Amino acid sequence: QRISVARALCGAPTVIFADEPTATLHRADRAQVLRTFTTAARSHGITVVLATHDAEVAALADRTVPMLDGRCVATVTLPSKPEAEGRAACSLSV
């Protein structure tokens, strides 16, 4: 997964679509991947659209779009928490 993240970032994209990028990772590796995404989002203006079933991962997003049977059921904009590590301009779907 970490190599895939590096490949995604090296082309200087404006948007990254990530489907369950942390699903098979241990907690520490998962945190590293999420930090990489959020740092890239902040420092390079990259939008990260990330699909996840993990509520902890989704909590890092600025906005979540819950889906049921492939359809959007809501859009939730989370309150700004600048002190929270890992938060950045990411959109996550659960």
PDB file of N, CA, C and O in Angstrom:
ATOM      1  N   GLN A   1       0.806  -1.192   0.000  1.00  0.00           N
ATOM      2  CA  GLN A   1       0.000   0.000   0.000  1.00  0.00           C
ATOM      3  C   GLN A   1       0.854   1.263   0.000  1.00  0.00           C
ATOM      4  O   GLN A   1       0.536   2.236  -0.685  1.00  0.00           O
ATOM      5  N   ARG A   2       1.929   1.242   0.765  1.00  0.00           N
ATOM      6  CA  ARG A   2       2.762   2.442   0.842  1.00  0.00           C
ATOM      7  C   ARG A   2       3.386   2.772  -0.509  1.00  0.00           C
ATOM      8  O   ARG A   2       3.530   3.944  -0.856  1.00  0.00           O
ATOM      9  N   ILE A   3       3.755   1.750  -1.268  1.00  0.00           N
ATOM     10  CA  ILE A   3       4.312   1.981  -2.601  1.00  0.00           C
ATOM     11  C   ILE A   3       3.231   2.544  -3.522  1.00  0.00           C
ATOM     12  O   ILE A   3       3.504   3.430  -4.331  1.00  0.00           O
ATOM     13  N   SER A   4       2.033   2.044  -3.404  1.00  0.00           N
ATOM     14  CA  SER A   4       0.923   2.567  -4.211  1.00  0.00           C
ATOM     15  C   SER A   4       0.646   4.030  -3.888  1.00  0.00           C
ATOM     16  O   SER A   4       0.354   4.823  -4.783  1.00  0.00           O
ATOM     17  N   VAL A   5       0.736   4.384  -2.620  1.00  0.00           N
ATOM     18  CA  VAL A   5       0.546   5.780  -2.221  1.00  0.00           C
ATOM     19  C   VAL A   5       1.639   6.647  -2.834  1.00  0.00           C
ATOM     20  O   VAL A   5       1.362   7.727  -3.356  1.00  0.00           O
ATOM     21  N   ALA A   6       2.875   6.175  -2.769  1.00  0.00           N
ATOM     22  CA  ALA A   6       3.995   6.924  -3.350  1.00  0.00           C
ATOM     23  C   ALA A   6       3.804   7.116  -4.850  1.00  0.00           C
ATOM     24  O   ALA A   6       4.045   8.204  -5.373  1.00  0.00           O
ATOM     25  N   ARG A   7       3.376   6.072  -5.540  1.00  0.00           N
ATOM     26  CA  ARG A   7       3.127   6.184  -6.984  1.00  0.00           C
ATOM     27  C   ARG A   7       2.031   7.201  -7.275  1.00  0.00           C
ATOM     28  O   ARG A   7       2.133   7.988  -8.216  1.00  0.00           O
ATOM     29  N   ALA A   8       0.991   7.175  -6.464  1.00  0.00           N
ATOM     30  CA  ALA A   8      -0.118   8.104  -6.672  1.00  0.00           C
ATOM     31  C   ALA A   8       0.324   9.550  -6.487  1.00  0.00           C
ATOM     32  O   ALA A   8      -0.162  10.442  -7.182  1.00  0.00           O
ATOM     33  N   LEU A   9       1.236   9.785  -5.561  1.00  0.00           N
ATOM     34  CA  LEU A   9       1.671  11.148  -5.256  1.00  0.00           C
ATOM     35  C   LEU A   9       2.742  11.677  -6.205  1.00  0.00           C
ATOM     36  O   LEU A   9       2.849  12.890  -6.388  1.00  0.00           O
ATOM     37  N   CYS A  10       3.533  10.803  -6.809  1.00  0.00           N
ATOM     38  CA  CYS A  10       4.681  11.268  -7.594  1.00  0.00           C
ATOM     39  C   CYS A  10       4.293  11.981  -8.887  1.00  0.00           C
ATOM     40  O   CYS A  10       5.108  12.713  -9.448  1.00  0.00           O
ATOM     41  N   GLY A  11       3.092  11.790  -9.361  1.00  0.00           N
ATOM     42  CA  GLY A  11       2.665  12.455 -10.591  1.00  0.00           C
ATOM     43  C   GLY A  11       2.078  13.838 -10.378  1.00  0.00           C
ATOM     44  O   GLY A  11       1.530  14.422 -11.314  1.00  0.00           O
ATOM     45  N   ALA A  12       2.177  14.375  -9.172  1.00  0.00           N
ATOM     46  CA  ALA A  12       1.627  15.693  -8.820  1.00  0.00           C
ATOM     47  C   ALA A  12       0.149  15.815  -9.198  1.00  0.00           C
ATOM     48  O   ALA A  12      -0.227  16.728  -9.933  1.00  0.00           O
ATOM     49  N   PRO A  13      -0.687  14.908  -8.704  1.00  0.00           N
ATOM     50  CA  PRO A  13      -2.107  14.956  -9.049  1.00  0.00           C
ATOM     51  C   PRO A  13      -2.830  16.078  -8.304  1.00  0.00           C
ATOM     52  O   PRO A  13      -2.326  16.600  -7.310  1.00  0.00           O
ATOM     53  N   THR A  14      -3.998  16.435  -8.790  1.00  0.00           N
ATOM     54  CA  THR A  14      -4.844  17.369  -8.048  1.00  0.00           C
ATOM     55  C   THR A  14      -5.884  16.615  -7.226  1.00  0.00           C
ATOM     56  O   THR A  14      -6.417  17.140  -6.249  1.00  0.00           O
ATOM     57  N   VAL A  15      -6.169  15.364  -7.638  1.00  0.00           N
ATOM     58  CA  VAL A  15      -7.120  14.511  -6.922  1.00  0.00           C
ATOM     59  C   VAL A  15      -6.545  13.103  -6.842  1.00  0.00           C
ATOM     60  O   VAL A  15      -5.977  12.600  -7.811  1.00  0.00           O
ATOM     61  N   ILE A  16      -6.697  12.471  -5.684  1.00  0.00           N
ATOM     62  CA  ILE A  16      -6.328  11.062  -5.516  1.00  0.00           C
ATOM     63  C   ILE A  16      -7.581  10.313  -5.086  1.00  0.00           C
ATOM     64  O   ILE A  16      -8.263  10.714  -4.143  1.00  0.00           O
ATOM     65  N   PHE A  17      -7.878   9.225  -5.783  1.00  0.00           N
ATOM     66  CA  PHE A  17      -8.972   8.340  -5.404  1.00  0.00           C
ATOM     67  C   PHE A  17      -8.353   7.100  -4.777  1.00  0.00           C
ATOM     68  O   PHE A  17      -7.570   6.402  -5.421  1.00  0.00           O
ATOM     69  N   ALA A  18      -8.696   6.824  -3.536  1.00  0.00           N
ATOM     70  CA  ALA A  18      -8.103   5.703  -2.809  1.00  0.00           C
ATOM     71  C   ALA A  18      -9.217   4.804  -2.273  1.00  0.00           C
ATOM     72  O   ALA A  18     -10.051   5.242  -1.481  1.00  0.00           O
ATOM     73  N   ASP A  19      -9.222   3.561  -2.706  1.00  0.00           N
ATOM     74  CA  ASP A  19     -10.238   2.598  -2.283  1.00  0.00           C
ATOM     75  C   ASP A  19      -9.660   1.701  -1.197  1.00  0.00           C
ATOM     76  O   ASP A  19      -8.842   0.827  -1.482  1.00  0.00           O
ATOM     77  N   GLU A  20     -10.080   1.912   0.038  1.00  0.00           N
ATOM     78  CA  GLU A  20      -9.626   1.123   1.190  1.00  0.00           C
ATOM     79  C   GLU A  20      -8.097   1.019   1.259  1.00  0.00           C
ATOM     80  O   GLU A  20      -7.575  -0.092   1.345  1.00  0.00           O
ATOM     81  N   PRO A  21      -7.369   2.132   1.225  1.00  0.00           N
ATOM     82  CA  PRO A  21      -5.907   2.053   1.192  1.00  0.00           C
ATOM     83  C   PRO A  21      -5.269   1.535   2.478  1.00  0.00           C
ATOM     84  O   PRO A  21      -4.089   1.184   2.486  1.00  0.00           O
ATOM     85  N   THR A  22      -6.036   1.485   3.560  1.00  0.00           N
ATOM     86  CA  THR A  22      -5.462   1.049   4.837  1.00  0.00           C
ATOM     87  C   THR A  22      -6.068  -0.254   5.338  1.00  0.00           C
ATOM     88  O   THR A  22      -5.792  -0.665   6.465  1.00  0.00           O
ATOM     89  N   ALA A  23      -6.883  -0.906   4.527  1.00  0.00           N
ATOM     90  CA  ALA A  23      -7.641  -2.078   4.981  1.00  0.00           C
ATOM     91  C   ALA A  23      -6.767  -3.219   5.484  1.00  0.00           C
ATOM     92  O   ALA A  23      -7.125  -3.876   6.461  1.00  0.00           O
ATOM     93  N   THR A  24      -5.647  -3.468   4.851  1.00  0.00           N
ATOM     94  CA  THR A  24      -4.827  -4.627   5.224  1.00  0.00           C
ATOM     95  C   THR A  24      -3.622  -4.262   6.078  1.00  0.00           C
ATOM     96  O   THR A  24      -2.751  -5.099   6.314  1.00  0.00           O
ATOM     97  N   LEU A  25      -3.567  -3.029   6.537  1.00  0.00           N
ATOM     98  CA  LEU A  25      -2.387  -2.566   7.264  1.00  0.00           C
ATOM     99  C   LEU A  25      -2.568  -2.649   8.775  1.00  0.00           C
ATOM    100  O   LEU A  25      -3.682  -2.571   9.293  1.00  0.00           O
ATOM    101  N   HIS A  26      -1.435  -2.810   9.468  1.00  0.00           N
ATOM    102  CA  HIS A  26      -1.433  -2.725  10.926  1.00  0.00           C
ATOM    103  C   HIS A  26      -1.678  -1.279  11.320  1.00  0.00           C
ATOM    104  O   HIS A  26      -1.535  -0.374  10.498  1.00  0.00           O
ATOM    105  N   ARG A  27      -2.044  -1.064  12.566  1.00  0.00           N
ATOM    106  CA  ARG A  27      -2.407   0.272  13.055  1.00  0.00           C
ATOM    107  C   ARG A  27      -1.325   1.326  12.777  1.00  0.00           C
ATOM    108  O   ARG A  27      -1.641   2.419  12.308  1.00  0.00           O
ATOM    109  N   ALA A  28      -0.066   1.013  13.058  1.00  0.00           N
ATOM    110  CA  ALA A  28       1.019   1.987  12.854  1.00  0.00           C
ATOM    111  C   ALA A  28       1.198   2.312  11.372  1.00  0.00           C
ATOM    112  O   ALA A  28       1.381   3.473  11.007  1.00  0.00           O
ATOM    113  N   ASP A  29       1.147   1.291  10.524  1.00  0.00           N
ATOM    114  CA  ASP A  29       1.279   1.521   9.083  1.00  0.00           C
ATOM    115  C   ASP A  29       0.084   2.307   8.548  1.00  0.00           C
ATOM    116  O   ASP A  29       0.229   3.161   7.674  1.00  0.00           O
ATOM    117  N   ARG A  30      -1.091   2.007   9.085  1.00  0.00           N
ATOM    118  CA  ARG A  30      -2.300   2.726   8.679  1.00  0.00           C
ATOM    119  C   ARG A  30      -2.157   4.214   8.997  1.00  0.00           C
ATOM    120  O   ARG A  30      -2.492   5.067   8.175  1.00  0.00           O
ATOM    121  N   ALA A  31      -1.661   4.514  10.186  1.00  0.00           N
ATOM    122  CA  ALA A  31      -1.475   5.911  10.591  1.00  0.00           C
ATOM    123  C   ALA A  31      -0.484   6.613   9.670  1.00  0.00           C
ATOM    124  O   ALA A  31      -0.674   7.779   9.325  1.00  0.00           O
ATOM    125  N   GLN A  32       0.567   5.909   9.273  1.00  0.00           N
ATOM    126  CA  GLN A  32       1.574   6.508   8.387  1.00  0.00           C
ATOM    127  C   GLN A  32       0.969   6.844   7.020  1.00  0.00           C
ATOM    128  O   GLN A  32       1.212   7.924   6.482  1.00  0.00           O
ATOM    129  N   VAL A  33       0.198   5.936   6.470  1.00  0.00           N
ATOM    130  CA  VAL A  33      -0.441   6.177   5.169  1.00  0.00           C
ATOM    131  C   VAL A  33      -1.405   7.359   5.262  1.00  0.00           C
ATOM    132  O   VAL A  33      -1.430   8.210   4.373  1.00  0.00           O
ATOM    133  N   LEU A  34      -2.186   7.415   6.320  1.00  0.00           N
ATOM    134  CA  LEU A  34      -3.138   8.515   6.483  1.00  0.00           C
ATOM    135  C   LEU A  34      -2.427   9.847   6.673  1.00  0.00           C
ATOM    136  O   LEU A  34      -2.879  10.869   6.156  1.00  0.00           O
ATOM    137  N   ARG A  35      -1.315   9.847   7.410  1.00  0.00           N
ATOM    138  CA  ARG A  35      -0.523  11.074   7.567  1.00  0.00           C
ATOM    139  C   ARG A  35       0.027  11.535   6.219  1.00  0.00           C
ATOM    140  O   ARG A  35       0.054  12.731   5.926  1.00  0.00           O
ATOM    141  N   THR A  36       0.463  10.576   5.403  1.00  0.00           N
ATOM    142  CA  THR A  36       0.987  10.916   4.079  1.00  0.00           C
ATOM    143  C   THR A  36      -0.097  11.580   3.234  1.00  0.00           C
ATOM    144  O   THR A  36       0.149  12.605   2.598  1.00  0.00           O
ATOM    145  N   PHE A  37      -1.290  11.000   3.226  1.00  0.00           N
ATOM    146  CA  PHE A  37      -2.393  11.591   2.466  1.00  0.00           C
ATOM    147  C   PHE A  37      -2.737  12.987   2.977  1.00  0.00           C
ATOM    148  O   PHE A  37      -2.890  13.917   2.185  1.00  0.00           O
ATOM    149  N   THR A  38      -2.857  13.137   4.280  1.00  0.00           N
ATOM    150  CA  THR A  38      -3.270  14.430   4.819  1.00  0.00           C
ATOM    151  C   THR A  38      -2.184  15.486   4.651  1.00  0.00           C
ATOM    152  O   THR A  38      -2.492  16.654   4.415  1.00  0.00           O
ATOM    153  N   THR A  39      -0.923  15.095   4.768  1.00  0.00           N
ATOM    154  CA  THR A  39       0.174  16.035   4.534  1.00  0.00           C
ATOM    155  C   THR A  39       0.174  16.494   3.080  1.00  0.00           C
ATOM    156  O   THR A  39       0.345  17.680   2.799  1.00  0.00           O
ATOM    157  N   ALA A  40      -0.016  15.561   2.162  1.00  0.00           N
ATOM    158  CA  ALA A  40      -0.072  15.904   0.738  1.00  0.00           C
ATOM    159  C   ALA A  40      -1.247  16.834   0.457  1.00  0.00           C
ATOM    160  O   ALA A  40      -1.124  17.792  -0.306  1.00  0.00           O
ATOM    161  N   ALA A  41      -2.370  16.546   1.072  1.00  0.00           N
ATOM    162  CA  ALA A  41      -3.548  17.386   0.862  1.00  0.00           C
ATOM    163  C   ALA A  41      -3.281  18.810   1.320  1.00  0.00           C
ATOM    164  O   ALA A  41      -3.633  19.768   0.631  1.00  0.00           O
ATOM    165  N   ARG A  42      -2.661  18.947   2.475  1.00  0.00           N
ATOM    166  CA  ARG A  42      -2.375  20.280   3.018  1.00  0.00           C
ATOM    167  C   ARG A  42      -1.316  21.012   2.209  1.00  0.00           C
ATOM    168  O   ARG A  42      -1.526  22.148   1.784  1.00  0.00           O
ATOM    169  N   SER A  43      -0.190  20.367   2.000  1.00  0.00           N
ATOM    170  CA  SER A  43       0.965  21.065   1.435  1.00  0.00           C
ATOM    171  C   SER A  43       0.916  21.238  -0.078  1.00  0.00           C
ATOM    172  O   SER A  43       1.537  22.159  -0.610  1.00  0.00           O
ATOM    173  N   HIS A  44       0.194  20.375  -0.778  1.00  0.00           N
ATOM    174  CA  HIS A  44       0.181  20.441  -2.241  1.00  0.00           C
ATOM    175  C   HIS A  44      -1.211  20.688  -2.821  1.00  0.00           C
ATOM    176  O   HIS A  44      -1.397  20.654  -4.038  1.00  0.00           O
ATOM    177  N   GLY A  45      -2.171  20.933  -1.962  1.00  0.00           N
ATOM    178  CA  GLY A  45      -3.520  21.217  -2.444  1.00  0.00           C
ATOM    179  C   GLY A  45      -4.175  20.052  -3.144  1.00  0.00           C
ATOM    180  O   GLY A  45      -4.954  20.248  -4.077  1.00  0.00           O
ATOM    181  N   ILE A  46      -3.874  18.839  -2.712  1.00  0.00           N
ATOM    182  CA  ILE A  46      -4.434  17.639  -3.330  1.00  0.00           C
ATOM    183  C   ILE A  46      -5.734  17.269  -2.616  1.00  0.00           C
ATOM    184  O   ILE A  46      -5.796  17.248  -1.386  1.00  0.00           O
ATOM    185  N   THR A  47      -6.757  16.981  -3.394  1.00  0.00           N
ATOM    186  CA  THR A  47      -8.005  16.468  -2.842  1.00  0.00           C
ATOM    187  C   THR A  47      -7.884  14.957  -2.769  1.00  0.00           C
ATOM    188  O   THR A  47      -7.512  14.313  -3.749  1.00  0.00           O
ATOM    189  N   VAL A  48      -8.195  14.391  -1.616  1.00  0.00           N
ATOM    190  CA  VAL A  48      -8.148  12.939  -1.437  1.00  0.00           C
ATOM    191  C   VAL A  48      -9.574  12.445  -1.238  1.00  0.00           C
ATOM    192  O   VAL A  48     -10.255  12.838  -0.291  1.00  0.00           O
ATOM    193  N   VAL A  49     -10.013  11.582  -2.142  1.00  0.00           N
ATOM    194  CA  VAL A  49     -11.314  10.937  -2.028  1.00  0.00           C
ATOM    195  C   VAL A  49     -11.017   9.499  -1.648  1.00  0.00           C
ATOM    196  O   VAL A  49     -10.439   8.746  -2.432  1.00  0.00           O
ATOM    197  N   LEU A  50     -11.411   9.126  -0.453  1.00  0.00           N
ATOM    198  CA  LEU A  50     -10.992   7.848   0.106  1.00  0.00           C
ATOM    199  C   LEU A  50     -12.214   7.046   0.536  1.00  0.00           C
ATOM    200  O   LEU A  50     -13.046   7.539   1.298  1.00  0.00           O
ATOM    201  N   ALA A  51     -12.324   5.831   0.057  1.00  0.00           N
ATOM    202  CA  ALA A  51     -13.409   4.939   0.467  1.00  0.00           C
ATOM    203  C   ALA A  51     -12.915   4.077   1.620  1.00  0.00           C
ATOM    204  O   ALA A  51     -11.825   3.508   1.556  1.00  0.00           O
ATOM    205  N   THR A  52     -13.718   3.983   2.671  1.00  0.00           N
ATOM    206  CA  THR A  52     -13.331   3.179   3.828  1.00  0.00           C
ATOM    207  C   THR A  52     -14.567   2.686   4.566  1.00  0.00           C
ATOM    208  O   THR A  52     -15.632   3.299   4.501  1.00  0.00           O
ATOM    209  N   HIS A  53     -14.408   1.575   5.265  1.00  0.00           N
ATOM    210  CA  HIS A  53     -15.432   1.076   6.180  1.00  0.00           C
ATOM    211  C   HIS A  53     -15.035   1.372   7.622  1.00  0.00           C
ATOM    212  O   HIS A  53     -15.781   1.049   8.547  1.00  0.00           O
ATOM    213  N   ASP A  54     -13.883   1.974   7.820  1.00  0.00           N
ATOM    214  CA  ASP A  54     -13.315   2.218   9.146  1.00  0.00           C
ATOM    215  C   ASP A  54     -13.751   3.591   9.665  1.00  0.00           C
ATOM    216  O   ASP A  54     -13.374   4.617   9.100  1.00  0.00           O
ATOM    217  N   ALA A  55     -14.538   3.608  10.729  1.00  0.00           N
ATOM    218  CA  ALA A  55     -15.045   4.865  11.289  1.00  0.00           C
ATOM    219  C   ALA A  55     -13.920   5.759  11.795  1.00  0.00           C
ATOM    220  O   ALA A  55     -14.034   6.983  11.722  1.00  0.00           O
ATOM    221  N   GLU A  56     -12.834   5.175  12.310  1.00  0.00           N
ATOM    222  CA  GLU A  56     -11.699   5.976  12.784  1.00  0.00           C
ATOM    223  C   GLU A  56     -11.036   6.717  11.625  1.00  0.00           C
ATOM    224  O   GLU A  56     -10.643   7.875  11.764  1.00  0.00           O
ATOM    225  N   VAL A  57     -10.917   6.059  10.507  1.00  0.00           N
ATOM    226  CA  VAL A  57     -10.339   6.689   9.318  1.00  0.00           C
ATOM    227  C   VAL A  57     -11.277   7.787   8.824  1.00  0.00           C
ATOM    228  O   VAL A  57     -10.828   8.888   8.505  1.00  0.00           O
ATOM    229  N   ALA A  58     -12.560   7.500   8.760  1.00  0.00           N
ATOM    230  CA  ALA A  58     -13.538   8.481   8.289  1.00  0.00           C
ATOM    231  C   ALA A  58     -13.567   9.721   9.177  1.00  0.00           C
ATOM    232  O   ALA A  58     -13.839  10.821   8.695  1.00  0.00           O
ATOM    233  N   ALA A  59     -13.294   9.556  10.451  1.00  0.00           N
ATOM    234  CA  ALA A  59     -13.322  10.685  11.389  1.00  0.00           C
ATOM    235  C   ALA A  59     -12.240  11.716  11.087  1.00  0.00           C
ATOM    236  O   ALA A  59     -12.321  12.845  11.571  1.00  0.00           O
ATOM    237  N   LEU A  60     -11.232  11.356  10.301  1.00  0.00           N
ATOM    238  CA  LEU A  60     -10.165  12.288   9.945  1.00  0.00           C
ATOM    239  C   LEU A  60     -10.559  13.241   8.822  1.00  0.00           C
ATOM    240  O   LEU A  60      -9.865  14.224   8.565  1.00  0.00           O
ATOM    241  N   ALA A  61     -11.653  12.955   8.167  1.00  0.00           N
ATOM    242  CA  ALA A  61     -12.051  13.737   6.990  1.00  0.00           C
ATOM    243  C   ALA A  61     -12.723  15.048   7.365  1.00  0.00           C
ATOM    244  O   ALA A  61     -13.250  15.208   8.466  1.00  0.00           O
ATOM    245  N   ASP A  62     -12.690  15.976   6.424  1.00  0.00           N
ATOM    246  CA  ASP A  62     -13.456  17.207   6.570  1.00  0.00           C
ATOM    247  C   ASP A  62     -14.924  16.966   6.240  1.00  0.00           C
ATOM    248  O   ASP A  62     -15.812  17.658   6.737  1.00  0.00           O
ATOM    249  N   ARG A  63     -15.157  15.970   5.389  1.00  0.00           N
ATOM    250  CA  ARG A  63     -16.519  15.669   4.968  1.00  0.00           C
ATOM    251  C   ARG A  63     -16.631  14.178   4.717  1.00  0.00           C
ATOM    252  O   ARG A  63     -15.716  13.571   4.162  1.00  0.00           O
ATOM    253  N   THR A  64     -17.742  13.584   5.119  1.00  0.00           N
ATOM    254  CA  THR A  64     -17.990  12.181   4.805  1.00  0.00           C
ATOM    255  C   THR A  64     -19.278  12.085   3.994  1.00  0.00           C
ATOM    256  O   THR A  64     -20.188  12.903   4.125  1.00  0.00           O
ATOM    257  N   VAL A  65     -19.317  11.067   3.161  1.00  0.00           N
ATOM    258  CA  VAL A  65     -20.494  10.813   2.335  1.00  0.00           C
ATOM    259  C   VAL A  65     -20.876   9.353   2.546  1.00  0.00           C
ATOM    260  O   VAL A  65     -20.404   8.478   1.820  1.00  0.00           O
ATOM    261  N   PRO A  66     -21.731   9.080   3.538  1.00  0.00           N
ATOM    262  CA  PRO A  66     -22.143   7.698   3.778  1.00  0.00           C
ATOM    263  C   PRO A  66     -22.941   7.156   2.594  1.00  0.00           C
ATOM    264  O   PRO A  66     -23.764   7.854   2.001  1.00  0.00           O
ATOM    265  N   MET A  67     -22.674   5.891   2.268  1.00  0.00           N
ATOM    266  CA  MET A  67     -23.359   5.269   1.142  1.00  0.00           C
ATOM    267  C   MET A  67     -24.000   3.969   1.589  1.00  0.00           C
ATOM    268  O   MET A  67     -23.493   3.281   2.474  1.00  0.00           O
ATOM    269  N   LEU A  68     -25.120   3.644   0.967  1.00  0.00           N
ATOM    270  CA  LEU A  68     -25.816   2.393   1.222  1.00  0.00           C
ATOM    271  C   LEU A  68     -26.234   1.826  -0.126  1.00  0.00           C
ATOM    272  O   LEU A  68     -26.930   2.484  -0.900  1.00  0.00           O
ATOM    273  N   ASP A  69     -25.808   0.613  -0.397  1.00  0.00           N
ATOM    274  CA  ASP A  69     -26.118  -0.037  -1.672  1.00  0.00           C
ATOM    275  C   ASP A  69     -25.726   0.825  -2.867  1.00  0.00           C
ATOM    276  O   ASP A  69     -26.455   0.901  -3.857  1.00  0.00           O
ATOM    277  N   GLY A  70     -24.558   1.479  -2.762  1.00  0.00           N
ATOM    278  CA  GLY A  70     -24.025   2.269  -3.861  1.00  0.00           C
ATOM    279  C   GLY A  70     -24.642   3.640  -4.041  1.00  0.00           C
ATOM    280  O   GLY A  70     -24.353   4.327  -5.021  1.00  0.00           O
ATOM    281  N   ARG A  71     -25.481   4.045  -3.115  1.00  0.00           N
ATOM    282  CA  ARG A  71     -26.129   5.357  -3.215  1.00  0.00           C
ATOM    283  C   ARG A  71     -25.776   6.227  -2.013  1.00  0.00           C
ATOM    284  O   ARG A  71     -25.684   5.751  -0.881  1.00  0.00           O
ATOM    285  N   CYS A  72     -25.583   7.510  -2.290  1.00  0.00           N
ATOM    286  CA  CYS A  72     -25.296   8.490  -1.237  1.00  0.00           C
ATOM    287  C   CYS A  72     -26.545   8.654  -0.379  1.00  0.00           C
ATOM    288  O   CYS A  72     -27.625   8.926  -0.905  1.00  0.00           O
ATOM    289  N   VAL A  73     -26.409   8.493   0.940  1.00  0.00           N
ATOM    290  CA  VAL A  73     -27.553   8.656   1.836  1.00  0.00           C
ATOM    291  C   VAL A  73     -27.477   9.948   2.645  1.00  0.00           C
ATOM    292  O   VAL A  73     -28.459  10.342   3.274  1.00  0.00           O
ATOM    293  N   ALA A  74     -26.323  10.607   2.635  1.00  0.00           N
ATOM    294  CA  ALA A  74     -26.161  11.868   3.367  1.00  0.00           C
ATOM    295  C   ALA A  74     -24.813  12.469   3.017  1.00  0.00           C
ATOM    296  O   ALA A  74     -23.955  11.802   2.439  1.00  0.00           O
ATOM    297  N   THR A  75     -24.634  13.722   3.368  1.00  0.00           N
ATOM    298  CA  THR A  75     -23.323  14.361   3.324  1.00  0.00           C
ATOM    299  C   THR A  75     -23.143  15.036   4.666  1.00  0.00           C
ATOM    300  O   THR A  75     -23.978  15.837   5.086  1.00  0.00           O
ATOM    301  N   VAL A  76     -22.057  14.714   5.334  1.00  0.00           N
ATOM    302  CA  VAL A  76     -21.800  15.251   6.662  1.00  0.00           C
ATOM    303  C   VAL A  76     -20.504  16.045   6.617  1.00  0.00           C
ATOM    304  O   VAL A  76     -19.441  15.497   6.327  1.00  0.00           O
ATOM    305  N   THR A  77     -20.598  17.338   6.904  1.00  0.00           N
ATOM    306  CA  THR A  77     -19.402  18.164   7.020  1.00  0.00           C
ATOM    307  C   THR A  77     -19.024  18.199   8.484  1.00  0.00           C
ATOM    308  O   THR A  77     -19.809  18.643   9.323  1.00  0.00           O
ATOM    309  N   LEU A  78     -17.830  17.736   8.795  1.00  0.00           N
ATOM    310  CA  LEU A  78     -17.389  17.648  10.178  1.00  0.00           C
ATOM    311  C   LEU A  78     -16.864  18.996  10.642  1.00  0.00           C
ATOM    312  O   LEU A  78     -16.302  19.749   9.847  1.00  0.00           O
ATOM    313  N   PRO A  79     -17.042  19.310  11.932  1.00  0.00           N
ATOM    314  CA  PRO A  79     -16.530  20.585  12.439  1.00  0.00           C
ATOM    315  C   PRO A  79     -15.018  20.659  12.328  1.00  0.00           C
ATOM    316  O   PRO A  79     -14.321  19.653  12.460  1.00  0.00           O
ATOM    317  N   SER A  80     -14.528  21.847  12.088  1.00  0.00           N
ATOM    318  CA  SER A  80     -13.092  22.048  11.947  1.00  0.00           C
ATOM    319  C   SER A  80     -12.390  21.831  13.273  1.00  0.00           C
ATOM    320  O   SER A  80     -12.799  22.377  14.298  1.00  0.00           O
ATOM    321  N   LYS A  81     -11.325  21.028  13.252  1.00  0.00           N
ATOM    322  CA  LYS A  81     -10.507  20.770  14.431  1.00  0.00           C
ATOM    323  C   LYS A  81      -9.049  20.908  14.025  1.00  0.00           C
ATOM    324  O   LYS A  81      -8.384  19.894  13.813  1.00  0.00           O
ATOM    325  N   PRO A  82      -8.531  22.115  13.911  1.00  0.00           N
ATOM    326  CA  PRO A  82      -7.158  22.290  13.423  1.00  0.00           C
ATOM    327  C   PRO A  82      -6.117  21.636  14.312  1.00  0.00           C
ATOM    328  O   PRO A  82      -5.014  21.340  13.852  1.00  0.00           O
ATOM    329  N   GLU A  83      -6.443  21.404  15.578  1.00  0.00           N
ATOM    330  CA  GLU A  83      -5.465  20.795  16.475  1.00  0.00           C
ATOM    331  C   GLU A  83      -5.372  19.283  16.314  1.00  0.00           C
ATOM    332  O   GLU A  83      -4.435  18.668  16.824  1.00  0.00           O
ATOM    333  N   ALA A  84      -6.312  18.682  15.625  1.00  0.00           N
ATOM    334  CA  ALA A  84      -6.331  17.228  15.482  1.00  0.00           C
ATOM    335  C   ALA A  84      -5.298  16.780  14.457  1.00  0.00           C
ATOM    336  O   ALA A  84      -5.292  17.249  13.319  1.00  0.00           O
ATOM    337  N   GLU A  85      -4.430  15.875  14.871  1.00  0.00           N
ATOM    338  CA  GLU A  85      -3.411  15.351  13.960  1.00  0.00           C
ATOM    339  C   GLU A  85      -4.078  14.565  12.848  1.00  0.00           C
ATOM    340  O   GLU A  85      -4.997  13.780  13.081  1.00  0.00           O
ATOM    341  N   GLY A  86      -3.606  14.788  11.656  1.00  0.00           N
ATOM    342  CA  GLY A  86      -4.086  14.003  10.532  1.00  0.00           C
ATOM    343  C   GLY A  86      -5.226  14.625   9.765  1.00  0.00           C
ATOM    344  O   GLY A  86      -5.510  14.198   8.646  1.00  0.00           O
ATOM    345  N   ARG A  87      -5.897  15.627  10.326  1.00  0.00           N
ATOM    346  CA  ARG A  87      -7.023  16.225   9.596  1.00  0.00           C
ATOM    347  C   ARG A  87      -6.513  17.085   8.452  1.00  0.00           C
ATOM    348  O   ARG A  87      -5.550  17.837   8.604  1.00  0.00           O
ATOM    349  N   ALA A  88      -7.149  16.967   7.341  1.00  0.00           N
ATOM    350  CA  ALA A  88      -6.810  17.794   6.187  1.00  0.00           C
ATOM    351  C   ALA A  88      -8.001  17.803   5.252  1.00  0.00           C
ATOM    352  O   ALA A  88      -9.071  17.290   5.579  1.00  0.00           O
ATOM    353  N   ALA A  89      -7.806  18.381   4.107  1.00  0.00           N
ATOM    354  CA  ALA A  89      -8.889  18.491   3.136  1.00  0.00           C
ATOM    355  C   ALA A  89      -9.093  17.167   2.426  1.00  0.00           C
ATOM    356  O   ALA A  89      -8.745  17.022   1.254  1.00  0.00           O
ATOM    357  N   CYS A  90      -9.646  16.222   3.123  1.00  0.00           N
ATOM    358  CA  CYS A  90      -9.900  14.903   2.553  1.00  0.00           C
ATOM    359  C   CYS A  90     -11.390  14.621   2.606  1.00  0.00           C
ATOM    360  O   CYS A  90     -12.076  15.056   3.531  1.00  0.00           O
ATOM    361  N   SER A  91     -11.885  13.905   1.632  1.00  0.00           N
ATOM    362  CA  SER A  91     -13.254  13.428   1.661  1.00  0.00           C
ATOM    363  C   SER A  91     -13.199  11.919   1.734  1.00  0.00           C
ATOM    364  O   SER A  91     -12.522  11.279   0.930  1.00  0.00           O
ATOM    365  N   LEU A  92     -13.895  11.353   2.677  1.00  0.00           N
ATOM    366  CA  LEU A  92     -13.894   9.913   2.862  1.00  0.00           C
ATOM    367  C   LEU A  92     -15.311   9.395   2.748  1.00  0.00           C
ATOM    368  O   LEU A  92     -16.255  10.063   3.170  1.00  0.00           O
ATOM    369  N   SER A  93     -15.466   8.234   2.191  1.00  0.00           N
ATOM    370  CA  SER A  93     -16.773   7.596   2.113  1.00  0.00           C
ATOM    371  C   SER A  93     -16.752   6.320   2.921  1.00  0.00           C
ATOM    372  O   SER A  93     -15.787   5.559   2.863  1.00  0.00           O
ATOM    373  N   VAL A  94     -17.803   6.081   3.669  1.00  0.00           N
ATOM    374  CA  VAL A  94     -17.915   4.839   4.443  1.00  0.00           C
ATOM    375  C   VAL A  94     -19.160   4.108   4.033  1.00  0.00           C
ATOM    376  O   VAL A  94     -19.448   3.034   4.562  1.00  0.00           O
TER     377      VAL A  94
END
